[in-house]
């Protein structure tokens, strides 16, 4: 589960400015952290089909955000993918 402290840490790493909580970079960073935690849960509980469906939704949402970012700002997209360690 993503606690407030973990979420604030992810926001501070990816934020454009101090009060930034909604930019695509921040949203992708938060989604990536949630996906990592849910993947770890599913590796231990492989029969948890409901969480697997939630994971697929998170991955799709992150993909949409990344597609938007790639279309609007390729340089920022490249740096974010490299910083988060995504395979794009």
Rosetta silent file (secondary structure, phi, psi, omega in degrees, C-alpha in Angstrom):
SEQUENCE: XXXXXXXXXXXXXXXXXXXXXXXXXXXXXXXXXXXXXXXXXXXXXXXXXXXXXXXXXXXXXXXXXXXXXXXXXXXXXXXXXXXXXXXX
SCORE:     score description
SCORE:     0.000 S_00000001
   1 L     0.000  139.627 -178.022    0.000    0.000    0.000 S_00000001
   2 L   -86.027  110.706 -179.420    1.266    3.443   -0.879 S_00000001
   3 L   -81.390  170.236  179.393    1.522    5.494    2.317 S_00000001
   4 H   -62.458  -37.587 -179.118    1.472    9.282    2.484 S_00000001
   5 H   -66.481  -44.269  179.142    5.203    9.376    3.111 S_00000001
   6 H   -64.701  -41.531 -179.948    6.008    7.185    0.093 S_00000001
   7 H   -65.054  -43.034  178.698    3.663    9.182   -2.110 S_00000001
   8 H   -63.561  -35.642  178.063    5.177   12.492   -0.972 S_00000001
   9 H   -65.256  -43.749  178.467    8.638   11.104   -1.698 S_00000001
  10 H   -65.341  -39.046  179.124    7.631   10.150   -5.256 S_00000001
  11 H   -64.587  -43.290 -178.078    6.019   13.558   -5.790 S_00000001
  12 H   -65.348  -31.999  179.499    9.141   15.392   -4.607 S_00000001
  13 H   -70.619  -36.525 -171.325   11.329   13.392   -7.008 S_00000001
  14 H  -106.995   -2.637 -173.685    9.224   14.063  -10.112 S_00000001
  15 L   -70.259  145.824  176.339    7.635   17.461   -9.425 S_00000001
  16 L   -78.248  -36.179  179.031    8.208   20.415  -11.747 S_00000001
  17 L  -145.510 -179.096 -171.611    7.835   22.908   -8.888 S_00000001
  18 L   -61.225  -41.298 -175.263    7.075   22.874   -5.150 S_00000001
  19 L   -98.053   18.276 -176.151    3.271   22.614   -5.342 S_00000001
  20 L   -81.110  117.966  175.850    3.144   20.254   -8.316 S_00000001
  21 L  -130.102   -5.591 -172.839    0.962   17.199   -7.706 S_00000001
  22 L  -123.961    3.096 -179.482   -0.859   16.702  -11.000 S_00000001
  23 L   -68.283  157.094 -178.980    1.648   16.937  -13.823 S_00000001
  24 H   -57.612  -34.972 -179.992    2.009   13.841  -16.019 S_00000001
  25 H   -63.143  -43.132 -179.890    5.498   13.186  -14.640 S_00000001
  26 H   -66.676  -43.064 -179.014    4.221   13.055  -11.063 S_00000001
  27 H   -64.059  -40.575  178.481    1.274   10.865  -12.007 S_00000001
  28 H   -65.555  -40.032  179.541    3.514    8.415  -13.869 S_00000001
  29 H   -63.427  -43.802  179.374    5.910    8.275  -10.902 S_00000001
  30 H   -65.865  -44.485  179.032    3.071    7.532   -8.460 S_00000001
  31 H   -62.338  -38.872  179.381    1.544    4.929  -10.779 S_00000001
  32 H   -62.903  -42.461  178.826    4.933    3.275  -11.221 S_00000001
  33 H   -64.405  -42.177  178.677    5.380    2.983   -7.458 S_00000001
  34 H   -64.516  -39.867  179.330    1.872    1.524   -7.057 S_00000001
  35 H   -64.027  -42.445  178.664    2.530   -0.950   -9.882 S_00000001
  36 H   -61.547  -43.577 -179.071    5.782   -2.086   -8.253 S_00000001
  37 H   -68.125  -39.752  179.648    4.088   -2.659   -4.900 S_00000001
  38 H   -70.314  -33.775  176.508    1.156   -4.492   -6.439 S_00000001
  39 H   -64.805  -40.122  177.147    3.489   -6.669   -8.520 S_00000001
  40 H   -63.476  -39.963  177.973    5.326   -7.675   -5.361 S_00000001
  41 H   -63.372  -42.694 -176.930    2.005   -8.570   -3.741 S_00000001
  42 H   -72.493  -24.259  176.406    0.961  -10.649   -6.739 S_00000001
  43 H   -68.958  -28.591  177.383    4.231  -12.562   -6.793 S_00000001
  44 H   -87.068  -33.997 -175.737    3.375  -13.834   -3.301 S_00000001
  45 L  -120.280   74.265 -171.502   -0.383  -14.192   -3.905 S_00000001
  46 L   -73.063  -10.132  178.228   -0.654  -15.425   -7.462 S_00000001
  47 L   -94.779    4.086 -179.071   -4.335  -16.439   -7.142 S_00000001
  48 L   -79.856   85.248 -174.669   -5.467  -12.904   -6.256 S_00000001
  49 H   -71.296  -30.961 -178.788   -7.391  -12.201   -9.471 S_00000001
  50 H   -67.883  -40.788  177.612   -9.022   -8.998   -8.235 S_00000001
  51 H   -69.454  -32.660  177.933   -5.693   -7.329   -7.553 S_00000001
  52 H   -63.407  -39.614  177.705   -4.399   -8.527  -10.926 S_00000001
  53 H   -64.761  -40.377  176.094   -7.288   -6.719  -12.628 S_00000001
  54 H   -63.006  -39.110  178.104   -6.425   -3.571  -10.680 S_00000001
  55 H   -62.369  -43.194  179.326   -2.802   -3.906  -11.744 S_00000001
  56 H   -62.849  -36.702  176.088   -3.796   -4.111  -15.400 S_00000001
  57 H   -65.222  -40.772  178.366   -5.837   -0.923  -14.981 S_00000001
  58 H   -65.082  -40.883  179.354   -2.878    0.880  -13.427 S_00000001
  59 H   -64.414  -41.365  178.879   -0.573   -0.238  -16.230 S_00000001
  60 H   -64.891  -40.249  179.271   -3.054    0.978  -18.849 S_00000001
  61 H   -64.863  -43.222  178.165   -3.421    4.314  -17.085 S_00000001
  62 H   -63.461  -39.161  179.269    0.357    4.763  -16.896 S_00000001
  63 H   -62.661  -39.662  177.774    0.665    3.885  -20.582 S_00000001
  64 H   -64.475  -42.946  178.164   -1.886    6.595  -21.466 S_00000001
  65 H   -63.208  -42.333  179.619   -0.001    9.188  -19.425 S_00000001
  66 H   -66.049  -37.572  178.524    3.288    8.194  -21.042 S_00000001
  67 H   -64.106  -42.788  177.669    1.758    8.375  -24.517 S_00000001
  68 H   -61.998  -45.016 -178.604    0.487   11.885  -23.819 S_00000001
  69 H   -64.826  -37.809  178.980    3.875   12.942  -22.477 S_00000001
  70 H   -66.220  -36.848 -179.721    5.666   11.478  -25.484 S_00000001
  71 H   -72.739  -32.302 -175.186    3.410   13.378  -27.879 S_00000001
  72 H   -91.838  -37.066 -175.227    3.770   16.707  -26.080 S_00000001
  73 L  -149.813   91.047 -175.333    7.395   16.712  -24.873 S_00000001
  74 H   -64.245  -36.359 -179.503    9.735   13.982  -26.136 S_00000001
  75 H   -64.809  -45.904  178.624   12.762   15.221  -24.205 S_00000001
  76 H   -65.341  -38.138  177.412   10.918   15.171  -20.886 S_00000001
  77 H   -59.833  -47.552 -179.708    9.451   11.786  -21.765 S_00000001
  78 H   -61.837  -42.171 -179.669   12.915   10.335  -22.382 S_00000001
  79 H   -68.446  -36.406  179.554   14.339   11.666  -19.148 S_00000001
  80 H   -68.072  -43.439  179.738   11.354   10.379  -17.128 S_00000001
  81 H   -62.198  -39.873  179.539   11.565    6.906  -18.642 S_00000001
  82 H   -68.149  -42.057 -177.515   15.278    6.780  -17.889 S_00000001
  83 H   -65.888  -39.039 -178.106   14.800    8.080  -14.319 S_00000001
  84 H   -85.794  -11.786  178.868   12.046    5.554  -13.525 S_00000001
  85 L    73.822   36.271  179.211   13.817    2.698  -15.282 S_00000001
  86 L   -86.861  156.752 -177.004   10.972    1.830  -17.639 S_00000001
  87 L   -92.530   67.543  179.105   11.511   -0.294  -20.753 S_00000001
  88 L  -122.795    0.000    0.000   10.600    2.207  -23.464 S_00000001
